[in-house]
Amino acid sequence: MASERADELYRALIERRYPKELCSEIAYKYLNTDYTATRMLGYLYRMTEPPAVEVVVDEMIAILSDREQLIKKKESEHAQAVISEIYREGL
């Protein structure tokens, strides 16, 4: 089930006349979370002219890369919190 943001992203891409297959892939396969869809919507809404397909795909890749870095950071923070707890309280 797609989020409302993913649906909004799909409609925004369609309105800018990108190919339907690309719109579907971007909105429902790659940027289907509220976080990633909102980031792409912000990018699209700032553009006065619809960017070329290649530019939109580049932005999608950048958003996914940022998301991966955020996930790794959160995992690292969680692991560090567990280690700190073990040091404080012991096994």
Secondary structure by P-SEA (a helix, b strand, c coil): cccaaaaaaaaaaaaacccaaaaaaacccccccaaaaaaaaaaaaaccccccaaaaaaaaaaaaaaaaaaaaaaaaaaaaaaaaaaaaccc
